[in-house]
């Protein structure tokens, strides 16, 4: 079976995020003042071939922790669903 | 009320994604062969101050379409939930 996986990676809470801060400063120029605490990160979408949702989640977690995120500086979360 | 919003931005389907292709090539070196069609993108997490979920979603959609994504080359999706 094919599953669709999304991995979001972003800097851990205590680490300065200049991209997020820049976006936040740009908001007032657009007239948007209801948005706060912007954090920028990366996202990855891929397909996993596995026999169950558990197996697909475990493959996606493994990939996220070993290749997509730097565990020293970054948090990641993984969402897997059947296609 | 405060809502938590996540915006994922990625290149449209027909547009070459060299970062995703590079990740896909790196997978075999890690012994992961069940993963295909990797697409790389960006994600943004922020808080929205609004009186309802509908208003928060509309603010997040506006921000995504005007500042975070380039509608010519990129697709985006928005998820908003109460904190």
N, CA and C atoms of all chains as a GROMACS GRO file, in nm:
protein
  498
    1UNK      N    1   0.083  -0.120   0.000
    1UNK     CA    2   0.000   0.000   0.000
    1UNK      C    3   0.087   0.125   0.000
    2UNK      N    4   0.033   0.229  -0.059
    2UNK     CA    5   0.105   0.356  -0.062
    2UNK      C    6   0.046   0.452   0.041
    3UNK      N    7   0.134   0.514   0.116
    3UNK     CA    8   0.092   0.615   0.213
    3UNK      C    9   0.155   0.749   0.176
    4UNK      N   10   0.086   0.854   0.214
    4UNK     CA   11   0.136   0.987   0.188
    4UNK      C   12   0.188   1.044   0.322
    5UNK      N   13   0.314   1.089   0.324
    5UNK     CA   14   0.374   1.137   0.448
    5UNK      C   15   0.417   1.282   0.434
    6UNK      N   16   0.397   1.358   0.540
    6UNK     CA   17   0.442   1.496   0.546
    6UNK      C   18   0.529   1.512   0.670
    7UNK      N   19   0.649   1.564   0.651
    7UNK     CA   20   0.738   1.591   0.764
    7UNK      C   21   0.760   1.742   0.770
    8UNK      N   22   0.732   1.802   0.887
    8UNK     CA   23   0.762   1.944   0.908
    8UNK      C   24   0.880   1.954   1.002
    9UNK      N   25   0.975   2.037   0.964
    9UNK     CA   26   1.097   2.054   1.043
    9UNK      C   27   1.109   2.202   1.077
   10UNK      N   28   1.127   2.233   1.205
   10UNK     CA   29   1.153   2.374   1.238
   10UNK      C   30   1.250   2.386   1.353
   11UNK      N   31   1.311   2.503   1.366
   11UNK     CA   32   1.409   2.526   1.470
   11UNK      C   33   1.346   2.508   1.608
   12UNK      N   34   1.421   2.455   1.702
   12UNK     CA   35   1.370   2.440   1.839
   12UNK      C   36   1.338   2.577   1.899
   13UNK      N   37   1.252   2.576   1.999
   13UNK     CA   38   1.200   2.700   2.057
   13UNK      C   39   1.303   2.804   2.095
   14UNK      N   40   1.413   2.766   2.158
   14UNK     CA   41   1.507   2.863   2.210
   14UNK      C   42   1.602   2.922   2.106
   15UNK      N   43   1.596   2.870   1.984
   15UNK     CA   44   1.695   2.908   1.883
   15UNK      C   45   1.641   3.022   1.797
   16UNK      N   46   1.723   3.126   1.778
   16UNK     CA   47   1.680   3.244   1.702
   16UNK      C   48   1.640   3.204   1.560
   17UNK      N   49   1.531   3.263   1.512
   17UNK     CA   50   1.476   3.230   1.381
   17UNK      C   51   1.463   3.360   1.300
   18UNK      N   52   1.572   3.404   1.236
   18UNK     CA   53   1.570   3.533   1.166
   18UNK      C   54   1.467   3.539   1.054
   19UNK      N   55   1.442   3.426   0.986
   19UNK     CA   56   1.344   3.428   0.876
   19UNK      C   57   1.204   3.456   0.932
   20UNK      N   58   1.169   3.388   1.040
   20UNK     CA   59   1.039   3.412   1.104
   20UNK      C   60   1.026   3.556   1.151
   21UNK      N   61   1.134   3.611   1.210
   21UNK     CA   62   1.131   3.749   1.260
   21UNK      C   63   1.113   3.848   1.146
   22UNK      N   64   1.177   3.821   1.031
   22UNK     CA   65   1.164   3.909   0.915
   22UNK      C   66   1.021   3.907   0.862
   23UNK      N   67   0.961   3.788   0.855
   23UNK     CA   68   0.822   3.777   0.810
   23UNK      C   69   0.732   3.858   0.904
   24UNK      N   70   0.757   3.845   1.034
   24UNK     CA   71   0.674   3.916   1.132
   24UNK      C   72   0.683   4.068   1.112
   25UNK      N   73   0.804   4.117   1.082
   25UNK     CA   74   0.819   4.261   1.058
   25UNK      C   75   0.747   4.306   0.932
   26UNK      N   76   0.740   4.215   0.831
   26UNK     CA   77   0.676   4.251   0.704
   26UNK      C   78   0.524   4.258   0.717
   27UNK      N   79   0.468   4.196   0.821
   27UNK     CA   80   0.323   4.187   0.832
   27UNK      C   81   0.255   4.322   0.843
   28UNK      N   82   0.318   4.415   0.918
   28UNK     CA   83   0.249   4.543   0.939
   28UNK      C   84   0.238   4.620   0.807
   29UNK      N   85   0.337   4.602   0.718
   29UNK     CA   86   0.329   4.666   0.586
   29UNK      C   87   0.212   4.612   0.505
   30UNK      N   88   0.171   4.488   0.531
   30UNK     CA   89   0.057   4.429   0.461
   30UNK      C   90  -0.075   4.456   0.532
   31UNK      N   91  -0.068   4.524   0.647
   31UNK     CA   92  -0.190   4.553   0.721
   31UNK      C   93  -0.242   4.434   0.801
   32UNK      N   94  -0.156   4.336   0.826
   32UNK     CA   95  -0.198   4.218   0.904
   32UNK      C   96  -0.137   4.233   1.043
   33UNK      N   97  -0.221   4.260   1.145
   33UNK     CA   98  -0.162   4.279   1.277
   33UNK      C   99  -0.210   4.175   1.378
   34UNK      N  100  -0.277   4.070   1.332
   34UNK     CA  101  -0.329   3.968   1.423
   34UNK      C  102  -0.238   3.845   1.428
   35UNK      N  103  -0.121   3.852   1.365
   35UNK     CA  104  -0.035   3.734   1.356
   35UNK      C  105   0.092   3.755   1.440
   36UNK      N  106   0.126   3.655   1.520
   36UNK     CA  107   0.242   3.665   1.610
   36UNK      C  108   0.321   3.534   1.609
   37UNK      N  109   0.441   3.542   1.666
   37UNK     CA  110   0.526   3.423   1.687
   37UNK      C  111   0.545   3.340   1.560
   38UNK      N  112   0.588   3.404   1.453
   38UNK     CA  113   0.609   3.332   1.328
   38UNK      C  114   0.738   3.251   1.337
   39UNK      N  115   0.729   3.122   1.305
   39UNK     CA  116   0.848   3.037   1.298
   39UNK      C  117   0.854   2.979   1.157
   40UNK      N  118   0.971   2.990   1.094
   40UNK     CA  119   0.987   2.937   0.959
   40UNK      C  120   1.057   2.803   0.965
   41UNK      N  121   1.024   2.716   0.874
   41UNK     CA  122   1.090   2.585   0.870
   41UNK      C  123   1.079   2.525   0.732
   42UNK      N  124   1.101   2.394   0.725
   42UNK     CA  125   1.094   2.325   0.598
   42UNK      C  126   0.988   2.215   0.606
   43UNK      N  127   0.934   2.180   0.491
   43UNK     CA  128   0.841   2.068   0.491
   43UNK      C  129   0.876   1.974   0.376
   44UNK      N  130   0.849   1.848   0.395
   44UNK     CA  131   0.880   1.746   0.296
   44UNK      C  132   0.759   1.657   0.280
   45UNK      N  133   0.723   1.634   0.155
   45UNK     CA  134   0.608   1.548   0.124
   45UNK      C  135   0.661   1.430   0.044
   46UNK      N  136   0.625   1.311   0.082
   46UNK     CA  137   0.670   1.195   0.004
   46UNK      C  138   0.573   1.078   0.019
   47UNK      N  139   0.594   0.977  -0.065
   47UNK     CA  140   0.511   0.857  -0.060
   47UNK      C  141   0.592   0.744   0.001
   48UNK      N  142   0.526   0.665   0.084
   48UNK     CA  143   0.591   0.550   0.147
   48UNK      C  144   0.517   0.424   0.105
   49UNK      N  145   0.593   0.324   0.063
   49UNK     CA  146   0.536   0.193   0.027
   49UNK      C  147   0.551   0.104   0.150
   50UNK      N  148   0.440   0.064   0.211
   50UNK     CA  149   0.447  -0.017   0.333
   50UNK      C  150   0.321  -0.100   0.345
   51UNK      N  151   0.325  -0.201   0.434
   51UNK     CA  152   0.208  -0.289   0.444
   51UNK      C  153   0.108  -0.239   0.547
   52UNK      N  154   0.146  -0.146   0.633
   52UNK     CA  155   0.050  -0.092   0.731
   52UNK      C  156   0.084   0.052   0.763
   53UNK      N  157  -0.011   0.121   0.823
   53UNK     CA  158   0.011   0.260   0.863
   53UNK      C  159   0.125   0.269   0.963
   54UNK      N  160   0.134   0.172   1.055
   54UNK     CA  161   0.241   0.173   1.157
   54UNK      C  162   0.377   0.162   1.090
   55UNK      N  163   0.388   0.070   0.993
   55UNK     CA  164   0.517   0.052   0.925
   55UNK      C  165   0.554   0.179   0.848
   56UNK      N  166   0.456   0.239   0.781
   56UNK     CA  167   0.482   0.361   0.704
   56UNK      C  168   0.526   0.474   0.796
   57UNK      N  169   0.460   0.486   0.913
   57UNK     CA  170   0.496   0.592   1.009
   57UNK      C  171   0.639   0.571   1.060
   58UNK      N  172   0.673   0.445   1.086
   58UNK     CA  173   0.807   0.417   1.136
   58UNK      C  174   0.914   0.450   1.031
   59UNK      N  175   0.887   0.419   0.904
   59UNK     CA  176   0.982   0.454   0.796
   59UNK      C  177   0.996   0.606   0.785
   60UNK      N  178   0.883   0.677   0.793
   60UNK     CA  179   0.887   0.823   0.779
   60UNK      C  180   0.960   0.888   0.898
   61UNK      N  181   0.938   0.835   1.018
   61UNK     CA  182   1.007   0.885   1.138
   61UNK      C  183   1.159   0.864   1.126
   62UNK      N  184   1.196   0.745   1.078
   62UNK     CA  185   1.337   0.711   1.061
   62UNK      C  186   1.404   0.809   0.963
   63UNK      N  187   1.337   0.831   0.849
   63UNK     CA  188   1.388   0.923   0.747
   63UNK      C  189   1.398   1.066   0.803
   64UNK      N  190   1.295   1.109   0.876
   64UNK     CA  191   1.294   1.245   0.930
   64UNK      C  192   1.410   1.264   1.028
   65UNK      N  193   1.429   1.166   1.118
   65UNK     CA  194   1.531   1.180   1.222
   65UNK      C  195   1.672   1.168   1.169
   66UNK      N  196   1.692   1.090   1.061
   66UNK     CA  197   1.828   1.064   1.013
   66UNK      C  198   1.870   1.157   0.901
   67UNK      N  199   1.775   1.204   0.819
   67UNK     CA  200   1.815   1.278   0.699
   67UNK      C  201   1.756   1.418   0.693
   68UNK      N  202   1.630   1.434   0.734
   68UNK     CA  203   1.562   1.561   0.707
   68UNK      C  204   1.582   1.665   0.817
   69UNK      N  205   1.591   1.621   0.943
   69UNK     CA  206   1.604   1.716   1.054
   69UNK      C  207   1.740   1.700   1.120
   70UNK      N  208   1.789   1.809   1.175
   70UNK     CA  209   1.909   1.807   1.258
   70UNK      C  210   1.861   1.806   1.403
   71UNK      N  211   1.872   1.690   1.472
   71UNK     CA  212   1.809   1.680   1.604
   71UNK      C  213   1.870   1.773   1.710
   72UNK      N  214   1.987   1.827   1.684
   72UNK     CA  215   2.048   1.919   1.780
   72UNK      C  216   1.973   2.053   1.781
   73UNK      N  217   1.933   2.099   1.664
   73UNK     CA  218   1.875   2.233   1.653
   73UNK      C  219   1.728   2.232   1.615
   74UNK      N  220   1.679   2.118   1.568
   74UNK     CA  221   1.546   2.120   1.506
   74UNK      C  222   1.450   2.017   1.567
   75UNK      N  223   1.324   2.054   1.568
   75UNK     CA  224   1.214   1.963   1.601
   75UNK      C  225   1.148   1.919   1.471
   76UNK      N  226   1.091   1.798   1.472
   76UNK     CA  227   1.015   1.760   1.353
   76UNK      C  228   0.885   1.692   1.394
   77UNK      N  229   0.785   1.705   1.309
   77UNK     CA  230   0.669   1.619   1.329
   77UNK      C  231   0.628   1.554   1.198
   78UNK      N  232   0.571   1.436   1.212
   78UNK     CA  233   0.547   1.347   1.098
   78UNK      C  234   0.398   1.316   1.094
   79UNK      N  235   0.338   1.332   0.976
   79UNK     CA  236   0.198   1.289   0.958
   79UNK      C  237   0.191   1.193   0.842
   80UNK      N  238   0.129   1.078   0.864
   80UNK     CA  239   0.117   0.978   0.757
   80UNK      C  240  -0.029   0.943   0.742
   81UNK      N  241  -0.075   0.937   0.617
   81UNK     CA  242  -0.213   0.892   0.596
   81UNK      C  243  -0.219   0.806   0.470
   82UNK      N  244  -0.320   0.718   0.466
   82UNK     CA  245  -0.339   0.634   0.348
   82UNK      C  246  -0.374   0.723   0.230
   83UNK      N  247  -0.328   0.684   0.112
   83UNK     CA  248  -0.357   0.766  -0.008
   83UNK      C  249  -0.497   0.737  -0.060
   84UNK      N  250  -0.945   3.520   2.091
   84UNK     CA  251  -0.891   3.384   2.101
   84UNK      C  252  -0.766   3.370   2.016
   85UNK      N  253  -0.680   3.281   2.061
   85UNK     CA  254  -0.558   3.255   1.984
   85UNK      C  255  -0.570   3.122   1.911
   86UNK      N  256  -0.533   3.125   1.784
   86UNK     CA  257  -0.533   3.003   1.705
   86UNK      C  258  -0.390   2.975   1.658
   87UNK      N  259  -0.364   2.848   1.638
   87UNK     CA  260  -0.232   2.807   1.589
   87UNK      C  261  -0.246   2.770   1.443
   88UNK      N  262  -0.166   2.832   1.356
   88UNK     CA  263  -0.178   2.808   1.212
   88UNK      C  264  -0.049   2.751   1.156
   89UNK      N  265  -0.062   2.659   1.063
   89UNK     CA  266   0.053   2.602   0.992
   89UNK      C  267   0.029   2.618   0.843
   90UNK      N  268   0.124   2.678   0.774
   90UNK     CA  269   0.116   2.692   0.629
   90UNK      C  270   0.229   2.612   0.566
   91UNK      N  271   0.196   2.520   0.476
   91UNK     CA  272   0.297   2.445   0.402
   91UNK      C  273   0.298   2.496   0.259
   92UNK      N  274   0.417   2.524   0.210
   92UNK     CA  275   0.433   2.577   0.075
   92UNK      C  276   0.525   2.482  -0.002
   93UNK      N  277   0.482   2.439  -0.119
   93UNK     CA  278   0.574   2.359  -0.201
   93UNK      C  279   0.555   2.390  -0.348
   94UNK      N  280   0.659   2.356  -0.427
   94UNK     CA  281   0.655   2.382  -0.570
   94UNK      C  282   0.540   2.306  -0.634
   95UNK      N  283   0.476   2.367  -0.733
   95UNK     CA  284   0.368   2.300  -0.806
   95UNK      C  285   0.421   2.174  -0.874
   96UNK      N  286   0.330   2.082  -0.901
   96UNK     CA  287   0.366   1.950  -0.953
   96UNK      C  288   0.460   1.948  -1.072
   97UNK      N  289   0.439   2.032  -1.170
   97UNK     CA  290   0.518   2.023  -1.292
   97UNK      C  291   0.656   2.087  -1.284
   98UNK      N  292   0.686   2.150  -1.172
   98UNK     CA  293   0.810   2.227  -1.162
   98UNK      C  294   0.920   2.142  -1.098
   99UNK      N  295   1.039   2.141  -1.160
   99UNK     CA  296   1.149   2.058  -1.112
   99UNK      C  297   1.185   2.095  -0.968
  100UNK      N  298   1.210   1.993  -0.887
  100UNK     CA  299   1.240   2.013  -0.746
  100UNK      C  300   1.374   1.946  -0.715
  101UNK      N  301   1.485   2.016  -0.739
  101UNK     CA  302   1.617   1.953  -0.722
  101UNK      C  303   1.644   1.908  -0.579
  102UNK      N  304   1.591   1.981  -0.480
  102UNK     CA  305   1.616   1.941  -0.340
  102UNK      C  306   1.549   1.806  -0.311
  103UNK      N  307   1.425   1.792  -0.356
  103UNK     CA  308   1.354   1.664  -0.338
  103UNK      C  309   1.426   1.551  -0.410
  104UNK      N  310   1.475   1.578  -0.532
  104UNK     CA  311   1.544   1.475  -0.609
  104UNK      C  312   1.673   1.433  -0.540
  105UNK      N  313   1.743   1.529  -0.480
  105UNK     CA  314   1.869   1.498  -0.410
  105UNK      C  315   1.842   1.412  -0.287
  106UNK      N  316   1.735   1.446  -0.213
  106UNK     CA  317   1.697   1.365  -0.096
  106UNK      C  318   1.666   1.222  -0.141
  107UNK      N  319   1.593   1.210  -0.252
  107UNK     CA  320   1.555   1.077  -0.301
  107UNK      C  321   1.680   0.995  -0.336
  108UNK      N  322   1.780   1.059  -0.394
  108UNK     CA  323   1.902   0.986  -0.426
  108UNK      C  324   1.978   0.944  -0.301
  109UNK      N  325   1.968   1.025  -0.194
  109UNK     CA  326   2.041   0.993  -0.071
  109UNK      C  327   1.978   0.876   0.004
  110UNK      N  328   1.852   0.844  -0.027
  110UNK     CA  329   1.782   0.742   0.051
  110UNK      C  330   1.846   0.605   0.041
  111UNK      N  331   1.894   0.569  -0.079
  111UNK     CA  332   1.947   0.433  -0.094
  111UNK      C  333   2.072   0.415  -0.010
  112UNK      N  334   2.150   0.523   0.008
  112UNK     CA  335   2.269   0.516   0.094
  112UNK      C  336   2.230   0.489   0.240
  113UNK      N  337   2.109   0.530   0.278
  113UNK     CA  338   2.061   0.507   0.415
  113UNK      C  339   1.986   0.374   0.427
  114UNK      N  340   1.975   0.303   0.316
  114UNK     CA  341   1.904   0.174   0.321
  114UNK      C  342   1.753   0.189   0.324
  115UNK      N  343   1.701   0.306   0.284
  115UNK     CA  344   1.556   0.326   0.281
  115UNK      C  345   1.512   0.320   0.135
  116UNK      N  346   1.441   0.214   0.097
  116UNK     CA  347   1.402   0.203  -0.044
  116UNK      C  348   1.251   0.206  -0.064
  117UNK      N  349   1.175   0.237   0.042
  117UNK     CA  350   1.029   0.237   0.031
  117UNK      C  351   0.973   0.378   0.013
  118UNK      N  352   1.061   0.477  -0.009
  118UNK     CA  353   1.015   0.615  -0.016
  118UNK      C  354   1.033   0.670  -0.158
  119UNK      N  355   0.929   0.733  -0.211
  119UNK     CA  356   0.931   0.784  -0.348
  119UNK      C  357   0.870   0.923  -0.354
  120UNK      N  358   0.890   0.989  -0.470
  120UNK     CA  359   0.826   1.118  -0.498
  120UNK      C  360   0.845   1.221  -0.387
  121UNK      N  361   0.970   1.244  -0.348
  121UNK     CA  362   0.998   1.340  -0.242
  121UNK      C  363   0.987   1.482  -0.299
  122UNK      N  364   0.908   1.566  -0.232
  122UNK     CA  365   0.897   1.707  -0.270
  122UNK      C  366   0.937   1.790  -0.148
  123UNK      N  367   1.028   1.884  -0.168
  123UNK     CA  368   1.073   1.968  -0.057
  123UNK      C  369   1.000   2.102  -0.063
  124UNK      N  370   0.977   2.160   0.052
  124UNK     CA  371   0.911   2.290   0.056
  124UNK      C  372   0.941   2.361   0.185
  125UNK      N  373   0.859   2.460   0.217
  125UNK     CA  374   0.879   2.536   0.340
  125UNK      C  375   0.754   2.526   0.425
  126UNK      N  376   0.772   2.542   0.555
  126UNK     CA  377   0.654   2.546   0.641
  126UNK      C  378   0.666   2.664   0.736
  127UNK      N  379   0.553   2.719   0.773
  127UNK     CA  380   0.549   2.835   0.862
  127UNK      C  381   0.446   2.808   0.970
  128UNK      N  382   0.486   2.833   1.093
  128UNK     CA  383   0.396   2.814   1.207
  128UNK      C  384   0.378   2.950   1.272
  129UNK      N  385   0.255   2.988   1.300
  129UNK     CA  386   0.234   3.116   1.367
  129UNK      C  387   0.103   3.116   1.445
  130UNK      N  388   0.087   3.218   1.526
  130UNK     CA  389  -0.035   3.233   1.604
  130UNK      C  390  -0.119   3.345   1.545
  131UNK      N  391  -0.250   3.323   1.543
  131UNK     CA  392  -0.343   3.423   1.491
  131UNK      C  393  -0.441   3.461   1.602
  132UNK      N  394  -0.456   3.590   1.621
  132UNK     CA  395  -0.553   3.642   1.718
  132UNK      C  396  -0.681   3.673   1.641
  133UNK      N  397  -0.789   3.601   1.671
  133UNK     CA  398  -0.914   3.621   1.596
  133UNK      C  399  -1.030   3.578   1.683
  134UNK      N  400  -1.151   3.618   1.643
  134UNK     CA  401  -1.267   3.587   1.727
  134UNK      C  402  -1.330   3.453   1.692
  135UNK      N  403  -1.295   3.396   1.576
  135UNK     CA  404  -1.351   3.266   1.540
  135UNK      C  405  -1.251   3.190   1.453
  136UNK      N  406  -1.274   3.060   1.440
  136UNK     CA  407  -1.187   2.977   1.356
  136UNK      C  408  -1.193   3.024   1.211
  137UNK      N  409  -1.312   3.065   1.165
  137UNK     CA  410  -1.327   3.110   1.026
  137UNK      C  411  -1.244   3.236   1.002
  138UNK      N  412  -1.249   3.330   1.097
  138UNK     CA  413  -1.172   3.453   1.080
  138UNK      C  414  -1.022   3.422   1.081
  139UNK      N  415  -0.979   3.334   1.172
  139UNK     CA  416  -0.837   3.299   1.180
  139UNK      C  417  -0.791   3.232   1.051
  140UNK      N  418  -0.875   3.143   0.995
  140UNK     CA  419  -0.839   3.075   0.871
  140UNK      C  420  -0.828   3.175   0.757
  141UNK      N  421  -0.920   3.272   0.754
  141UNK     CA  422  -0.915   3.372   0.647
  141UNK      C  423  -0.790   3.459   0.658
  142UNK      N  424  -0.749   3.496   0.780
  142UNK     CA  425  -0.625   3.574   0.798
  142UNK      C  426  -0.504   3.491   0.754
  143UNK      N  427  -0.502   3.364   0.792
  143UNK     CA  428  -0.388   3.278   0.757
  143UNK      C  429  -0.380   3.256   0.607
  144UNK      N  430  -0.496   3.237   0.540
  144UNK     CA  431  -0.499   3.220   0.394
  144UNK      C  432  -0.448   3.346   0.324
  145UNK      N  433  -0.490   3.462   0.374
  145UNK     CA  434  -0.448   3.590   0.317
  145UNK      C  435  -0.296   3.604   0.326
  146UNK      N  436  -0.242   3.576   0.445
  146UNK     CA  437  -0.098   3.585   0.467
  146UNK      C  438  -0.022   3.487   0.377
  147UNK      N  439  -0.075   3.363   0.367
  147UNK     CA  440  -0.008   3.261   0.286
  147UNK      C  441  -0.004   3.303   0.139
  148UNK      N  442  -0.118   3.353   0.088
  148UNK     CA  443  -0.126   3.387  -0.054
  148UNK      C  444  -0.049   3.513  -0.091
  149UNK      N  445  -0.036   3.607   0.005
  149UNK     CA  446   0.027   3.735  -0.030
  149UNK      C  447   0.175   3.741   0.007
  150UNK      N  448   0.216   3.667   0.110
  150UNK     CA  449   0.354   3.684   0.157
  150UNK      C  450   0.435   3.555   0.154
  151UNK      N  451   0.374   3.442   0.191
  151UNK     CA  452   0.453   3.321   0.213
  151UNK      C  453   0.473   3.238   0.087
  152UNK      N  454   0.374   3.236  -0.001
  152UNK     CA  455   0.385   3.153  -0.122
  152UNK      C  456   0.389   3.241  -0.246
  153UNK      N  457   0.456   3.193  -0.348
  153UNK     CA  458   0.455   3.256  -0.479
  153UNK      C  459   0.353   3.180  -0.563
  154UNK      N  460   0.235   3.239  -0.588
  154UNK     CA  461   0.128   3.162  -0.651
  154UNK      C  462   0.159   3.117  -0.794
  155UNK      N  463   0.258   3.176  -0.858
  155UNK     CA  464   0.295   3.134  -0.994
  155UNK      C  465   0.360   2.996  -0.991
  156UNK      N  466   0.445   2.972  -0.892
  156UNK     CA  467   0.524   2.849  -0.889
  156UNK      C  468   0.488   2.755  -0.776
  157UNK      N  469   0.412   2.805  -0.677
  157UNK     CA  470   0.396   2.725  -0.555
  157UNK      C  471   0.250   2.703  -0.518
  158UNK      N  472   0.225   2.587  -0.458
  158UNK     CA  473   0.098   2.556  -0.394
  158UNK      C  474   0.112   2.574  -0.244
  159UNK      N  475   0.002   2.609  -0.178
  159UNK     CA  476   0.013   2.612  -0.032
  159UNK      C  477  -0.112   2.550   0.030
  160UNK      N  478  -0.094   2.494   0.149
  160UNK     CA  479  -0.213   2.458   0.225
  160UNK      C  480  -0.201   2.510   0.368
  161UNK      N  481  -0.317   2.538   0.425
  161UNK     CA  482  -0.326   2.609   0.552
  161UNK      C  483  -0.405   2.523   0.649
  162UNK      N  484  -0.351   2.504   0.769
  162UNK     CA  485  -0.427   2.436   0.875
  162UNK      C  486  -0.433   2.527   0.996
  163UNK      N  487  -0.553   2.547   1.048
  163UNK     CA  488  -0.569   2.633   1.165
  163UNK      C  489  -0.643   2.554   1.272
  164UNK      N  490  -0.596   2.561   1.394
  164UNK     CA  491  -0.670   2.498   1.504
  164UNK      C  492  -0.664   2.585   1.628
  165UNK      N  493  -0.763   2.568   1.715
  165UNK     CA  494  -0.765   2.643   1.841
  165UNK      C  495  -0.647   2.596   1.926
  166UNK      N  496  -0.591   2.687   2.002
  166UNK     CA  497  -0.475   2.650   2.087
  166UNK      C  498  -0.520   2.579   2.214
   0.00000   0.00000   0.00000
